[in-house]
Amino acid sequence: MFQRIAREILSGLTVAIVALPLAIAFGITATGTSEGALVGLYGAIFAGFFAAVFGGTPAQVTGPTGPITVVATGVIAAHGLEGAFLAFIMAGGFQILFGLCRLGSFIRYIPHPVVSGFMGGIALIIILGELDQVQSSFLVVAGTILLMLVATRVIRSIPASLIALVVMTLALRLTDSLLQDVRVGPVPLNTAIDYIGKIPESIPSITVPDVGGSVLLTLVLPALSIALLGSIDSLLTSVVMDNITGNRHRSNKELIGQGIGNAVSGLFGGLASAGATVRSVVNVRSGGRTALSAATHSVILLALVVGLGAVVQYIPLAVLSGILILTAVGMFDWESLRKAHVSPRGDVVVMFATMIITVLVDLTVAVAVGVALALMVHVMKSRRRKASVVHDGSDNYRIDGPLSFLSVDHVFTTLRGDRSHLSLSLKDVTYVDMSGAMALLTFIDHSHQSGVNLGIKDLPPHVETRLIALANKEQRDKLENVVEDRLTGLR
């Protein structure tokens, strides 16, 4: 028991170190001022703690994320910080309502290409937002990115973002004057270096925003937008956590936890937050398995906030830009992009359409259009709406129908269970899209990790071709081991 608790606390410490520079960077990006450093940190502290305690995904870490920051930036610009804090509280209320109405279950119907396109679009928005710093402090931004890339390979025990933050901040204290107005001929490489500057040092306290009927009405749509994106962002991270741990999150409870977290964060002057994929993955890989590690990360950040202003003021904005740019690059689904030429054409269209609409129009519109396009592709490819699981006796099961984003959750939830052997026939799978193929490959991974003796038989050529095209080398090896026999002939 003591060792388990110690492992959770140490994992929380590791995540706090990763979260510190990201919370500061996202907060400053959203507000455009040095005050944003505390706004971002308060979001990680309060939303992170309460979402961990009341949420439905063990070990998931909540804090400021790319999608939330993009929306929050617009809300703050339009309504000011006080109005934005009220919007965050209202967004939390909407999320609690979503959870009570059991809307979290709909996350299972978001196709993989939509998720890939959405995250790619968010990454592009973040990168485009940092171009001003790249233009004025190119050498610092490039140096930060290069240092993070090297640190990732050389020093695995300390987060690369923290190494870059500390090393670059200390180095620029000594070399600041040398990097003012650096040019190569007419091309400016570094015209100026801007710093966060002094931030107010204070213990967090509850501040109830002024509430008026007209103010509330103007904030309904921004709050609903934050709630929708925060819910999608958080539940997608929950799905990633399920894929890593082999567990199954409680989506509606997670929405309630996220709602409580965002409402409290708004009351304390913190940025709206959501389940953060990178921080959650770091938590699990560091040994965190329960809410204790995620809550510990918030408590440690709170301890760091007291007296932090004296140190934070010397952090160059260009260093935070470098951290954000590299974080954004990591948000792209590179695996899907690399395999676009062998993926179903309809899924590729959905992915890039979602990405483009995310950048040019709106994030919520992009998800809605992406899902609608995916439904159109499905209708054109298959007459049947969903696949079903048929029990053929003992440990023998058969998937009947199109294995697509509309049915993968039901299919593989049905097939999971306490069993040592499973024989799965795919002879009646009429069509498989990217979501179906990825879900099947993940199911094979989890069966291998859980010690389940899985056998796949009657594998149609069109399904095998799709699986091999989308699998990585390790997944192809596992697929070869579990396939017992193949069907001959093409459908």
C-alpha positions as CSV (number, residue, x, y, z in Angstrom):
1,M,0.0,0.0,0.0
2,F,2.7,2.5,1.0
3,Q,4.7,1.7,-2.2
4,R,1.6,2.2,-4.3
5,I,0.9,5.6,-2.7
6,A,4.5,6.7,-3.0
7,R,4.5,5.7,-6.8
8,E,1.4,7.8,-7.3
9,I,2.9,10.8,-5.6
10,L,6.1,10.6,-7.5
11,S,4.2,10.3,-10.7
12,G,2.2,13.4,-9.7
13,L,5.5,15.3,-9.2
14,T,6.8,14.2,-12.6
15,V,3.6,15.5,-14.3
16,A,3.7,18.8,-12.4
17,I,7.2,19.4,-13.9
18,V,5.8,18.7,-17.3
19,A,2.7,20.8,-16.8
20,L,4.5,23.9,-15.3
21,P,5.8,25.4,-18.6
22,L,2.8,24.4,-20.6
23,A,0.3,26.0,-18.2
24,I,2.3,29.2,-18.2
25,A,2.6,29.2,-22.0
26,F,-1.1,28.4,-22.7
27,G,-2.1,31.1,-20.1
28,I,0.0,33.8,-21.6
29,T,-1.1,32.8,-25.2
30,A,-4.8,33.1,-24.1
31,T,-4.5,36.4,-22.3
32,G,-1.7,38.1,-24.2
33,T,-0.4,39.5,-20.9
34,S,2.0,38.4,-18.2
35,E,-1.0,37.9,-15.9
36,G,-1.8,34.9,-18.0
37,A,1.0,32.9,-16.4
38,L,-1.1,32.7,-13.2
39,V,-4.3,32.3,-15.1
40,G,-2.8,29.2,-16.8
41,L,-1.4,27.9,-13.6
42,Y,-4.6,28.3,-11.7
43,G,-6.4,26.4,-14.4
44,A,-4.0,23.5,-14.0
45,I,-4.3,23.7,-10.2
46,F,-8.1,23.9,-9.7
47,A,-9.5,22.3,-12.8
48,G,-6.8,19.6,-12.5
49,F,-7.6,18.8,-8.9
50,F,-11.4,18.7,-9.0
51,A,-11.5,16.9,-12.4
52,A,-9.2,14.3,-10.9
53,V,-11.3,13.8,-7.8
54,F,-14.7,13.8,-9.4
55,G,-13.9,12.5,-13.0
56,G,-14.4,9.1,-14.5
57,T,-11.0,8.4,-16.0
58,P,-8.4,7.2,-13.4
59,A,-5.0,8.9,-13.7
60,Q,-6.2,11.4,-16.4
61,V,-4.5,14.8,-15.9
62,T,-6.5,18.0,-16.6
63,G,-5.1,21.4,-17.5
64,P,-5.0,24.1,-20.2
65,T,-4.9,22.5,-23.6
66,G,-4.5,23.6,-27.2
67,P,-8.2,23.5,-28.2
68,I,-9.4,25.2,-25.0
69,T,-6.7,27.9,-25.3
70,V,-7.7,28.7,-28.9
71,V,-11.3,29.3,-27.9
72,A,-10.5,31.0,-24.6
73,T,-8.3,33.5,-26.5
74,G,-11.2,34.7,-28.5
75,V,-13.5,34.9,-25.5
76,I,-10.9,36.9,-23.5
77,A,-10.4,39.3,-26.4
78,A,-14.1,39.9,-26.8
79,H,-15.3,40.0,-23.2
80,G,-12.2,40.7,-21.1
81,L,-10.8,38.5,-18.3
82,E,-13.8,38.9,-15.9
83,G,-16.3,38.0,-18.6
84,A,-14.1,35.0,-19.6
85,F,-14.0,33.7,-16.1
86,L,-17.8,33.9,-16.0
87,A,-17.9,32.0,-19.3
88,F,-15.6,29.3,-17.9
89,I,-18.0,28.9,-14.9
90,M,-21.0,28.7,-17.2
91,A,-19.1,26.2,-19.4
92,G,-18.5,24.0,-16.3
93,G,-22.2,24.1,-15.7
94,F,-22.9,23.0,-19.2
95,Q,-20.5,20.1,-18.9
96,I,-22.2,19.0,-15.7
97,L,-25.5,19.1,-17.5
98,F,-24.0,17.1,-20.4
99,G,-22.9,14.4,-18.0
100,L,-26.2,14.3,-16.2
101,C,-28.0,13.9,-19.6
102,R,-25.5,11.1,-20.5
103,L,-24.2,12.9,-23.6
104,G,-20.7,11.6,-22.9
105,S,-21.7,8.3,-24.6
106,F,-21.7,10.0,-28.0
107,I,-17.9,10.3,-28.0
108,R,-17.8,6.7,-29.3
109,Y,-19.3,7.9,-32.6
110,I,-16.5,10.4,-33.4
111,P,-14.5,8.8,-36.3
112,H,-10.8,8.5,-36.1
113,P,-10.2,10.7,-39.2
114,V,-12.2,13.5,-37.5
115,V,-10.1,13.3,-34.4
116,S,-6.9,13.3,-36.5
117,G,-8.0,16.3,-38.6
118,F,-9.3,18.2,-35.5
119,M,-6.0,17.8,-33.6
120,G,-4.0,18.7,-36.7
121,G,-6.1,21.8,-37.2
122,I,-5.6,22.9,-33.6
123,A,-1.8,22.3,-34.0
124,L,-1.8,24.6,-37.1
125,I,-3.7,27.3,-35.2
126,I,-1.2,27.2,-32.3
127,I,1.8,27.3,-34.7
128,L,0.3,30.2,-36.7
129,G,-0.3,32.1,-33.4
130,E,3.4,31.9,-32.5
131,L,4.7,33.4,-35.8
132,D,5.1,36.8,-34.3
133,Q,7.6,35.5,-31.8
134,V,9.3,33.5,-34.5
135,Q,9.7,36.6,-36.6
136,S,11.1,38.8,-33.8
137,S,13.1,36.1,-31.9
138,F,13.9,33.4,-34.5
139,L,17.2,32.4,-32.9
140,V,15.7,31.9,-29.5
141,V,12.7,30.0,-30.7
142,A,14.9,27.8,-32.9
143,G,17.4,27.3,-30.0
144,T,14.6,26.2,-27.7
145,I,13.2,23.7,-30.2
146,L,16.7,22.3,-30.9
147,L,17.5,22.0,-27.2
148,M,14.2,20.1,-26.6
149,L,14.8,17.7,-29.4
150,V,18.3,16.9,-28.1
151,A,17.2,16.7,-24.5
152,T,14.4,14.3,-25.5
153,R,17.0,11.9,-26.8
154,V,19.8,12.4,-24.3
155,I,18.1,13.1,-20.9
156,R,14.9,11.0,-20.6
157,S,14.5,11.4,-16.8
158,I,13.7,15.1,-17.0
159,P,11.0,16.6,-19.2
160,A,12.6,18.3,-22.3
161,S,10.3,21.4,-21.9
162,L,11.6,22.0,-18.3
163,I,15.2,21.7,-19.4
164,A,14.7,24.1,-22.3
165,L,12.8,26.6,-20.0
166,V,15.6,26.6,-17.4
167,V,18.6,26.5,-19.7
168,M,17.4,29.1,-22.2
169,T,16.2,31.4,-19.4
170,L,19.6,31.3,-17.7
171,A,21.5,31.6,-21.0
172,L,19.6,34.6,-22.1
173,R,20.3,36.4,-18.8
174,L,23.9,36.4,-20.0
175,T,23.6,36.8,-23.7
176,D,20.5,39.1,-24.0
177,S,22.5,42.0,-25.3
178,L,24.2,39.9,-27.9
179,L,20.9,38.8,-29.5
180,Q,19.4,42.3,-30.0
181,D,19.0,43.1,-33.7
182,V,21.0,40.2,-35.1
183,R,20.9,40.1,-38.9
184,V,22.4,38.2,-41.8
185,G,22.6,40.9,-44.5
186,P,19.0,42.3,-44.8
187,V,17.4,39.3,-43.1
188,P,16.7,39.8,-39.4
189,L,17.3,36.7,-37.2
190,N,16.6,38.3,-33.8
191,T,15.3,41.8,-33.5
192,A,14.3,41.7,-29.8
193,I,13.7,39.4,-26.8
194,D,10.5,40.0,-24.8
195,Y,10.0,38.6,-21.3
196,I,7.0,37.7,-19.3
197,G,7.6,40.5,-16.8
198,K,6.4,40.9,-13.3
199,I,3.3,38.9,-12.3
200,P,1.2,39.5,-9.2
201,E,2.1,37.2,-6.3
202,S,-0.9,36.2,-4.4
203,I,-2.7,33.2,-2.7
204,P,-5.6,32.1,-5.0
205,S,-8.9,33.4,-3.7
206,I,-12.5,33.1,-4.9
207,T,-13.8,36.0,-7.0
208,V,-17.4,35.9,-8.0
209,P,-17.8,37.8,-11.4
210,D,-20.5,40.4,-11.7
211,V,-23.6,38.7,-13.1
212,G,-26.1,40.6,-15.2
213,G,-28.8,39.3,-17.4
214,S,-27.4,40.9,-20.5
215,V,-23.9,39.7,-19.7
216,L,-25.0,36.2,-19.2
217,L,-26.9,36.2,-22.6
218,T,-23.8,37.4,-24.5
219,L,-21.7,34.6,-22.9
220,V,-24.0,31.7,-23.5
221,L,-22.6,30.8,-26.9
222,P,-19.0,31.2,-25.9
223,A,-19.6,29.1,-22.8
224,L,-21.3,26.4,-24.8
225,S,-18.5,26.4,-27.3
226,I,-15.9,26.0,-24.5
227,A,-18.1,23.2,-22.9
228,L,-18.4,21.3,-26.2
229,L,-14.7,21.5,-27.1
230,G,-13.6,20.8,-23.6
231,S,-15.9,17.8,-23.4
232,I,-14.6,16.4,-26.8
233,D,-11.0,17.1,-25.9
234,S,-11.3,15.4,-22.5
235,L,-13.2,12.4,-23.7
236,L,-10.8,11.9,-26.6
237,T,-8.0,11.8,-24.0
238,S,-10.0,9.3,-22.0
239,V,-10.2,7.1,-25.1
240,V,-6.4,7.4,-25.5
241,M,-6.0,6.4,-21.8
242,D,-8.3,3.4,-22.3
243,N,-6.1,2.3,-25.3
244,I,-3.0,2.5,-23.1
245,T,-4.3,1.0,-19.9
246,G,-6.8,-1.4,-21.3
247,N,-9.5,-0.1,-18.9
248,R,-12.7,1.6,-19.8
249,H,-13.5,5.2,-18.6
250,R,-16.9,6.4,-17.4
251,S,-17.6,9.2,-19.9
252,N,-20.5,10.8,-18.2
253,K,-18.8,10.9,-14.8
254,E,-15.8,12.4,-16.6
255,L,-17.9,15.2,-18.0
256,I,-19.3,16.0,-14.5
257,G,-15.8,16.0,-13.1
258,Q,-14.6,18.3,-15.9
259,G,-17.5,20.6,-15.3
260,I,-16.9,20.9,-11.6
261,G,-13.2,21.6,-12.4
262,N,-13.9,24.3,-14.9
263,A,-16.5,26.0,-12.7
264,V,-14.1,26.1,-9.7
265,S,-11.2,27.2,-12.0
266,G,-13.3,30.2,-13.2
267,L,-14.2,31.1,-9.6
268,F,-10.5,31.2,-8.7
269,G,-9.5,33.1,-11.9
270,G,-8.1,30.1,-13.8
271,L,-8.2,29.2,-17.4
272,A,-10.7,26.7,-18.6
273,S,-9.1,23.3,-19.0
274,A,-9.6,19.8,-20.4
275,G,-8.1,16.3,-20.2
276,A,-4.5,16.8,-21.5
277,T,-3.3,13.9,-23.6
278,V,0.5,14.4,-23.2
279,R,0.4,15.0,-19.4
280,S,-2.0,12.0,-18.9
281,V,0.3,9.7,-20.9
282,V,3.3,10.9,-18.9
283,N,1.4,10.2,-15.7
284,V,0.6,6.6,-16.7
285,R,4.1,5.9,-18.0
286,S,5.5,7.3,-14.7
287,G,3.4,4.8,-12.7
288,G,0.2,6.8,-12.0
289,R,-2.9,4.7,-12.1
290,T,-5.4,6.5,-9.9
291,A,-6.8,10.0,-9.2
292,L,-4.2,10.5,-6.5
293,S,-1.4,11.1,-9.0
294,A,-3.4,13.6,-11.0
295,A,-4.5,15.5,-7.9
296,T,-1.0,15.5,-6.5
297,H,0.2,17.3,-9.7
298,S,-2.2,20.1,-8.9
299,V,-1.2,20.3,-5.3
300,I,2.5,20.6,-6.3
301,L,1.7,23.3,-8.8
302,L,-0.1,25.2,-6.0
303,A,2.9,25.0,-3.8
304,L,5.1,26.4,-6.7
305,V,2.8,29.3,-7.3
306,V,3.6,31.1,-4.0
307,G,6.6,33.4,-4.7
308,L,6.8,32.2,-8.3
309,G,6.5,35.7,-9.8
310,A,10.1,36.6,-8.9
311,V,11.3,33.8,-11.1
312,V,8.7,33.7,-13.9
313,Q,9.3,37.3,-14.9
314,Y,12.6,36.4,-16.4
315,I,11.2,33.7,-18.8
316,P,11.5,34.9,-22.4
317,L,8.3,34.7,-24.4
318,A,10.2,33.2,-27.3
319,V,11.2,30.2,-25.2
320,L,7.5,29.6,-24.4
321,S,6.8,29.9,-28.1
322,G,9.4,27.2,-28.9
323,I,7.8,24.9,-26.3
324,L,4.3,25.5,-27.7
325,I,5.4,25.0,-31.3
326,L,7.0,21.7,-30.5
327,T,4.0,20.7,-28.5
328,A,1.8,21.5,-31.4
329,V,3.9,19.5,-33.8
330,G,3.4,16.5,-31.5
331,M,-0.3,17.0,-31.7
332,F,-0.4,16.0,-35.4
333,D,-1.4,12.4,-36.0
334,W,1.7,11.7,-38.0
335,E,0.9,8.0,-38.3
336,S,-2.3,8.7,-40.1
337,L,-0.7,11.4,-42.3
338,R,2.1,9.1,-43.3
339,K,-0.4,6.4,-44.3
340,A,-2.8,8.7,-46.1
341,H,-1.8,7.2,-49.4
342,V,-2.9,3.7,-48.3
343,S,-5.9,4.7,-46.2
344,P,-9.5,4.7,-47.5
345,R,-10.0,7.8,-49.7
346,G,-13.2,8.8,-48.0
347,D,-11.4,8.8,-44.6
348,V,-8.6,10.9,-46.0
349,V,-11.0,13.4,-47.3
350,V,-12.8,13.6,-43.9
351,M,-9.4,14.1,-42.1
352,F,-8.2,16.9,-44.3
353,A,-11.6,18.6,-44.5
354,T,-11.8,18.6,-40.8
355,M,-8.3,20.0,-40.5
356,I,-9.0,22.8,-43.0
357,I,-12.3,23.8,-41.5
358,T,-10.8,23.9,-38.0
359,V,-8.2,26.4,-39.2
360,L,-10.4,28.5,-41.5
361,V,-13.8,28.4,-39.9
362,D,-14.5,27.1,-36.4
363,L,-13.6,24.2,-34.2
364,T,-17.1,23.0,-33.4
365,V,-18.2,23.4,-37.1
366,A,-15.2,21.3,-38.1
367,V,-16.2,18.4,-35.9
368,A,-19.8,18.6,-37.0
369,V,-18.9,18.7,-40.7
370,G,-16.3,15.9,-40.2
371,V,-18.8,13.6,-38.6
372,A,-21.4,14.4,-41.3
373,L,-18.9,13.6,-44.1
374,A,-17.9,10.4,-42.4
375,L,-21.6,9.3,-42.3
376,M,-21.9,10.1,-46.0
377,V,-18.8,8.0,-46.8
378,H,-20.2,5.1,-44.7
379,V,-23.6,5.2,-46.5
380,M,-21.8,5.1,-49.8
381,K,-19.6,2.2,-48.8
382,S,-22.1,0.0,-46.9
383,R,-25.8,-0.5,-46.9
384,R,-25.9,-1.7,-43.3
385,R,-25.5,0.8,-40.5
386,K,-23.7,-1.2,-37.8
387,A,-21.9,-4.4,-37.2
388,S,-23.1,-6.9,-34.5
389,V,-21.3,-9.6,-32.5
390,V,-22.7,-13.1,-32.9
391,H,-21.9,-15.7,-30.2
392,D,-21.3,-19.1,-32.0
393,G,-20.8,-21.0,-28.7
394,S,-18.1,-21.4,-26.1
395,D,-15.3,-18.9,-26.8
396,N,-16.2,-18.5,-30.5
397,Y,-17.5,-15.1,-31.8
398,R,-18.3,-13.6,-35.2
399,I,-18.5,-10.0,-36.3
400,D,-21.4,-9.5,-38.7
401,G,-21.6,-6.3,-40.8
402,P,-19.5,-3.2,-41.5
403,L,-16.8,-2.6,-38.9
404,S,-16.9,1.2,-38.8
405,F,-16.8,4.1,-36.4
406,L,-20.6,3.6,-35.8
407,S,-20.0,0.1,-34.2
408,V,-16.5,-0.3,-33.0
409,D,-17.2,0.7,-29.4
410,H,-20.1,-1.7,-29.1
411,V,-18.3,-4.6,-30.9
412,F,-15.1,-4.5,-28.8
413,T,-16.8,-3.7,-25.5
414,T,-18.8,-6.9,-26.1
415,L,-15.7,-8.9,-26.9
416,R,-13.8,-7.7,-23.8
417,G,-14.2,-9.9,-20.7
418,D,-12.6,-12.3,-18.3
419,R,-11.6,-15.1,-20.7
420,S,-8.3,-16.8,-21.5
421,H,-9.2,-17.8,-25.0
422,L,-11.1,-16.1,-27.8
423,S,-11.7,-17.2,-31.4
424,L,-13.0,-14.4,-33.6
425,S,-14.4,-14.9,-37.1
426,L,-14.3,-12.0,-39.5
427,K,-15.9,-13.7,-42.6
428,D,-19.0,-11.6,-42.4
429,V,-17.2,-8.2,-42.1
430,T,-18.4,-6.5,-45.3
431,Y,-16.5,-3.2,-44.9
432,V,-13.9,-1.8,-42.6
433,D,-13.0,1.9,-42.3
434,M,-10.0,3.6,-40.6
435,S,-11.7,3.7,-37.2
436,G,-12.6,0.0,-37.5
437,A,-9.1,-1.1,-38.5
438,M,-7.5,1.0,-35.8
439,A,-9.9,-0.4,-33.2
440,L,-9.2,-4.0,-34.2
441,L,-5.5,-3.5,-34.1
442,T,-5.8,-1.9,-30.6
443,F,-8.0,-4.9,-29.5
444,I,-5.2,-7.3,-30.7
445,D,-2.7,-5.2,-28.7
446,H,-4.8,-5.4,-25.5
447,S,-5.5,-9.1,-25.9
448,H,-1.7,-9.6,-26.1
449,Q,-1.0,-7.5,-23.0
450,S,-3.8,-9.2,-21.0
451,G,-2.6,-12.7,-21.9
452,V,-5.7,-13.6,-23.9
453,N,-5.1,-16.4,-26.4
454,L,-6.7,-14.6,-29.4
455,G,-7.3,-16.4,-32.7
456,I,-8.7,-14.6,-35.8
457,K,-10.1,-16.8,-38.5
458,D,-11.8,-16.4,-41.8
459,L,-9.9,-13.1,-42.5
460,P,-11.2,-11.6,-45.7
461,P,-8.5,-10.2,-48.1
462,H,-10.0,-6.7,-48.1
463,V,-9.9,-6.6,-44.3
464,E,-6.4,-8.0,-44.2
465,T,-5.1,-5.5,-46.7
466,R,-6.6,-2.6,-44.7
467,L,-5.1,-3.8,-41.4
468,I,-1.6,-4.4,-42.9
469,A,-1.7,-0.9,-44.5
470,L,-2.6,0.9,-41.2
471,A,-0.6,-1.2,-38.8
472,N,2.9,-0.4,-37.5
473,K,5.6,-3.1,-37.6
474,E,4.8,-4.4,-34.1
475,Q,1.1,-4.6,-34.8
476,R,1.8,-6.4,-38.1
477,D,3.8,-9.0,-36.2
478,K,1.0,-9.5,-33.7
479,L,-1.6,-9.7,-36.5
480,E,0.5,-12.4,-38.2
481,N,0.6,-14.4,-34.9
482,V,-3.2,-14.3,-34.2
483,V,-4.5,-15.0,-37.7
484,E,-5.4,-18.7,-38.0
485,D,-6.7,-18.8,-41.5
486,R,-7.7,-16.5,-44.3
487,L,-10.6,-16.5,-46.8
488,T,-9.7,-16.8,-50.4
489,G,-11.1,-14.6,-53.1
490,L,-12.1,-11.0,-53.1
491,R,-15.4,-9.6,-52.0
